[in-house]
């Protein structure tokens, strides 16, 4: 089947290159050995010359983890393939993934989040909240990806960050996802003030709601305005553990909190 040509910076090629950097696989030969995919196929995939099959993507995701299957990375790669070839890869998305959000929009959000962070990085005197968000960004990224800090300092820093953000936006809570689209992509409803201060606020929000909390709203932000979060050790422990809880567990807790404070 003849596929439309896509640029090398399209979703899947950039995602594959970015993930490889996040996990410290700087050589296609190294990934070829761990995945069982030829270097030629890997190279053509990273250059956007072929749309890999679902089997190739599965082997690729396992190769990233030294031969151990990684269903989450696999389905995220399927999302990226759909963002690159929406018509041709639609069957992969429907068959093998859970299309909660539009893949192309998720990739656009990831690119905008990285662009926003790049702008914030060059602010000479950032607000304290921005400094805290930057520290949290690196801290959580280091926990998720073994080479996150070094990846942000290399020549492929943007692609590595895009791959990481894309994974988060794909799983984001629908409310967080919709707010992200409004803040980053809605040209018909722009921010009231396009100043560095406002962009900094958006960046802090992104790190908190999307990055640190794995794309789900914290429970306290979904409570009624008149209900204060309880100040007890159990509540503090829950907020600390929140980033490490599986997505279904977080969603169940959020539902319980909403039902308790209607």
N, C-alpha and C positions, 0 to 999 in steps of 0.2 A: 504494500500500500504506500502510495506517495504521500508523504507528510509535508505540510507547509514548513518552510524554513523558519527557525526561530533564532533570535540573537543569543550569543553566549551568556548574556546577563539575564536571560529569562529564568523563570522560577526553578525548574528542575535542574538545569545545569549549575546555576549559582547555588542552589540548595545542596547539591551533591558535593560541590567543591567546599562549601562552607562547613558542612558536617565533617568532612575529612579533616579539615584544619582543627575543628573543635576537639577532635579525638586524637590529634597528633599524628595522623597518617599523611606524611608529606610526600610519599612516593606512591604512584599508581601500582608499581610492582609489589609493594608491600600489601596494598589492598587486594591486588590480584591473587596473591598467595593465600590470604585469609578468607577470601570470598569464593575462589574458584572461577572467577570471571576473567577473561583475557584482558590484558592491558589495552588492547585495541578497542574492545567494547567499552571499557571504562572511560577511555579517552574520548571516544565519540559521544558517549553519554554526557560527559562534562563539557563538551563543546556544543551540545544541542543538535548534533547531527543525526541522532536516532532517538526514538521513543522506546525505552526499554520495556520488555514484557514484565508481567507481574512476577514471574519467576526470577528474572534478573534482579528486580528491585528487592525481592526477598533475600537473595544471596548477597546483594550489596549491603543491605542492612545488617545481616549476620556478619559479614566481613568487617564492618566497622567495629564490631564487638568481638573480634578475634574468633570468628566462627560460631558464636553463640547467637541464636535467633533473637531478634528484637522486634516483636510485633508492632510496638508503638512507632518506632522509627520507620518501619516498613509502610504502615498506613499513612504516615506523614509524607513519605516520599510519593505515595500514590496521590495524595493531595497536591503535591508540587507538580506531578506529571499532569494532573488535570488543569492546573493553573497555566501550564505551558501549552498544552494541547487540549483545550476544553471539549472539543467535539470528539476527537479521536480517543481520548482517555476517559470519557464519561463512563464507559462500561466498567473500567477498573474501579472508579470511585463508587459506583453503585454496588458492585459485587463484593468488594473487599474492604471498603472503608465505611465510616459513618459520617456522611456529609452534613454535619451540623451547620457549618458556615460555608459561604462561597469561597472556593480555593483561591481564585484570582484576587478577591478582595482581601483575603488573609495575607497574600503575598504583598499587595499594595500597602497594607497596614504595616507589615514588617519593614518594608523599605522606608516608609515615612518615619517609623519609630527610630530607625538607625540614623536617618538624616537629622531628626530632631536632637538625638543624643550627640551627634557630631557637632551641631551648632552649640549645644549647651557646654560641651567640653572646652570650647574656646572662650567662654565667658571668664574674664579676668578675676572677678570678685563674686563668685556665686553665693546665693543665699544659703543659710545653714541647712534648710530643708533639701536643697539641691545636693549639697555635699553628702548628706545622709543617704539620699536616694542613690547617688553614685557609688557609695560604699556598699549599700545593699545590693545594687546591681552586680557588682563584682563578686560579692560574697555568695550570693545565690547562684550566679553563673559558675563559680568555681565548684560548687557542690554538684551541679548538674553535668558539667562537662570537664573532663580531666585537663584539658589544655585551654580553658577559657581565657585566662589572663594573658597568656602568651599569644593566643589567637587574636586578641584585641590589639596587640602591638605589632602584628605582622602586616605584610602587604595585602593579605586577604581579609583584613579586619572587618570590612563592611559585609562581605559575604558570610563570614562566620556569625556575625551578629544578626544578619538577616535570617539565617537558618534557625538560629535559636529563637528569635521572636516569632517566626512563622510557626514553629512548633507550639508556642504559647497561644497565639491568636486562634489557631485551629481548634483548641480545646476551651476557648474562653466562654465564660458564662454569657448567655445571650444579652443580658443587660450591659455587661462590660464590653462585649463586642459592639453593640449598637452605639454606646458612648464613644468607643474608640473610632468608629466610622465618622461620627459627628465631629470629633476633635481633629481628626487627621485627614479625612477625605472629602467631607461635605463642602464643596465649593459654593453651594447655594446658601449655606448657613455658616459663614466663616466666624472665627473667633471675633468677639467685639474689639479686641485690641491685639494686634499682631506683634506686640512688643516682646522683648526678651523675657521680661518678667512673666507674661502670660504663658509663653512657650515653656518657661521653666516650671510653671505650675502644672501644665499638661504633662511634662516629662516626669515630674514627681508622682503624679497620679498614675501614669502608665507603669512606672516601676512598682508602685504599691499594688494596684488592682490587677495588673496583668502578669508582671514578672515575679514578684515576691509571692503572691497568692495563687500562682499557677493559673491565672485567668479567671478565678472565681471571686465573687464579692466576699469580703470578710463579713462575718455574721453581724457585727455591730453596725455596719453601714446599711443593713437591710431592716434594722429595727425601726419602730416608730420614733419620730423625732423626740417625743416626750419621755421615751424610755431610755434610761441611762444604762450603759453596760455595767454589769455587776463588778465591783472591785474586790475580787477574791482570788485566791491562788489558782483555783480550778479554771477560772476564766483566763487568767494570764497564761496558764499552761496550754490551754486550747489555742490561744492566739500564737503561741510559740510553735506548737505542733502543726498548725494549719498548713504551712507549705508542704509538709511531708505526708499529709493525708491523701489517700486516693481520691480521685475526682468523684466517684459515686458517694463516698463517705461525706465529702464536703457538701455535696448537693443535698444529701439527706439531712445533715445538720442545719443547713440554711432553711430547708423546708420546715423543720421542727421549730426553728426560731421564729419564722414568720407566723406559723400557726399559733404559737404561744403568745404573740403580741399583736394580734389583729385588733 
